[in-house]
Amino acid sequence: MKVVTLNLNGIVNASQRGFLEWLEKLDADVVCVQELRAKEYQLPEVFLDVPGWNAFFFDAEEDGYSGTAIYSRAMPKAIIRGLGNPQWDLEGRFIQADFDNVSVASLSVPHAVTEDEIEHKLAFLEVLQQHMKKTRRKRRDFIFAGSYQIAHRSIDLGNWESHQREAGFLPEERAWMDQITGPIGWVDAFRLMNRKDRQHTWWPFDEAQANGMRLDYQMVTPTIADFVMDVQILREPRISPHLAVAIEYDIEI
């Protein structure tokens, strides 16, 4: 099973850069996308009926904002939309597909720059942490793929010394990630097989890759960690300021 995650930075803009053509040809079983910034009913049929894929969306209430989706080759047994928290579910930040042997979620942590946005992001992270803690107690395996908007360690961004008081690398954000990958027990699947620096998944179109950050992850429950076969960052085509993260698991869905 191959799972790919990509922050689209707007699904309509991404389509102008070849998203749909890329998706049709992609060798993957599940594709998790974030930051659609369009509601399902607003999208042309070509986004909803992509050959070879089943598509499931979770819209934000606000127009032009947030939104997550899952494209799946196989039909899931169930689709779960939201974290069960009305405040955050109105932002369309979490959708999960349940298969026979594993559940795969697409999630989107809020982007933040200003102080108010940082407070908003940290509040969401608290809710997500509680959900991930509760999920660990369930008797099945999970892949939470998405845009976490946090560079966990200095290896995960360029020029880290100058970013220590900026959103994406704040001490409290990194401490959150320490909790997720420590006591709570999730595993950063990419770092199981690739521990190199400059493995960035985000940088602006007009900047060098060296100035980027690794903001996009596939967090997995420990049993699945034993079945990670290959990890990749897909650098071409450049559909978004974010890059797709592809991970292959020795698991049948």
N, C-alpha and C positions, 0 to 999 in steps of 0.2 A: 504494500500500500504506500503510495506517495501522496503526501499532503503538501500543498503550496499555500503560502499566505502572502498577501500583498495589500498595502495601503494604497488605494487608487488616487487619493487626492482629488476626488470628483470623478464619478464613473463616466460622465459625458466627456469631460476633458480627456480622460484616459482612452476612451474609444477613438478619439481623434489621433491618438498616438499609437493605435493598433491593438488596443486591448482585446477586442472581440476576435480578431484574426489570431492573436497569440493564444487566446483561450481555446479556440477550436483545435489548434495543432498541439496543444500542451499534453505531454505525457504525464498525466497525473490522475489520481482517483478522486481527490477532494481539493477544492480550491476555496480558501477563505479570503474574503475581501472586506475592506473597511473604508470608511470615509466616502460613502457613495454620494452624499450631498444631493440626492434626488430620491423622491418617493417611487415605490414600485409602479404605481398607476401613472406616473409621469413619464416613465421610460417607454420608448418604442419597443415593439415586439421582439426586435433582434436581440435585446438584452435579456429577455425572459425565456426565449425559445432558442437557445444556442445548441446547434447540432451536437448530440452526444452527451449533453448535460441536463441534469435536473437542477432548477434554480429556486432558491428560497431566500426571501428578503425580510429584514426587520427595519422598518422605517423609523426615523426620528419624527416627532410631531412637528417640529419647526422646519419650514422649507429651507432647502439648501444647506442642510446641517447634518453631520454625522451619518449614521446608517451603516448596517453591516449586512453581509449576505454570504451564502454558501452555495457553490456549484458542486454537484456530486454526480459521478458516473452512475453509481448504484442508487436505487431509491432507498432513502433512510426508512427505518422503522418508525421513527417519530422525529418531529421538529419542535424544539423548545425555544421560545422567544422571550428574552428578558431574564433578569436575575430575581424577579419577584419583588422588586423594589420600585414602586411607582415613580419616584422622582427620576431615577436613572433609566427606567425602561421607556420613558417618554423621549429619551435621547437615542434609542435604538442601538445600544452599545454591545449587545450580546445575543448571539443566536447559536443554537447547538443542534447538531444532527446525531441521532442515535442509530448505530448500526448493530449487527449481531454481536460483534466482539469488541467494539470500542465506540466511544462518543467523541466527536470532533466539534469544537466550538470556534467561532470567529468572534473576536472581541476587539474593542477599540477604546483605549484609554484617552481621555481628553487631551488635546494639545494645549500647552500653556505657555504664556509669555509674561503677562501682567500679574500683579499680586493677586487680584481677584480670580484670575484664571488658574493660578497655582493652587489657591484654596479650593477651588472647584475640583481640580484634578486630584488633590490629596483626599478630599471627601469621597470621591469615586473609588480611589485605591483602597480606602478602608472598607467599603462595601464589597469590593472585589476580593479583598483578602479574606473576609469572612466567608464568602461564597466558596473560595478555593479551599479553605480549611474544612468546610462542611463537605465539599465534594470528595476530599481525601478519605472520608469515612464510608463512602459508598463502595459496594462490591462490584465494581467494574473499572475499566481503564479509560482514561481521558487524555485528549490532546487539546490544550487551550492555545490556539494559534492566533496571532494578531499583532497589533501595533500597541506595544506597552508604553512607548514614549519615554523610556528610561534607558540610559546607557549604564549598565550595572557596575562595571569596573573601569579603571583608567585604560585598560586594553581596548575598551569598546568605543573610544572616541579619539579623534585627533586633538592635539593641543589641550589635553585635559586640565593642565594647571590653570588655564585661563577661563575654564568653564565651571569652576567649583561652586559658584553662587548663581548659576543659571539653571532654569527649568530644564529637566532632562538629565541633570547630573547633580541635583541637590542632595545633600546628606540624607535628608528624610526619604527621598525617593530611592536612593541606593539602599538605605536601611530596610525599606519595604521589600525590595528585591532579595535582600539577605534573608528576611523572614520567609519569603515564599520558597526559596531554594535551600533554606536551612531547616528550622524546626517544623515548618508546615509540610515540607517533604516533596515539593515538586522539583523536576529536573529540567534544566535548560538543555534541550536535546542537541542544539547546534554545537555547544561547547563540549559535548562528549567526544566529538571527533575533530573539531577544529579549534585550536587554542592560539591561533595566530593573531597578531594585532591587525588593525585596519580592515577588519571584516565588517565594514560599515554597510548598513542597509538604507541609510538616508543621507543625502546631501543635495543642496539646491542645484538646479540645472546649470547655473552659471558659476559654480565653485568646483574646486578640485576634490576628488574622492578622499584625499588625505584629511580634509576638513570635516568629514562626516561623522556619523554616530551609528552604532548598532542599536536600533530602537524596536526592531521587529523580531519576535521570538515564537518558538513552539515550546511551550511548557508541557511536560508530560508527567503522568504518574509513574512511580518507580518501576513497576513491572514492564512498562513499555520501553523504558530506557535500555533494557537489555536487548531490545530488538531494533535499535537504530542501526541502519546499514550504511547510509550515505547522507551527507549534508552538503547543500550548495546554496550560494547566493547567485541568483540569475541576473547578470549585469546587462544583458541584452534580450529584447529591445528595452529601451528606456521609456517606460510607459508613464512613470510618475517620479517625483523626487525620491520616493521610496523604491527599494528593489524587492523582488520576490525572494522568499526563503523557501527552498524546497528540501524536504526531508523524506527519505524512504525508510519504511519500517518493514520488518519481516513479519507482517501481520496480514491476514485476510479479513476483509470487512464483510 
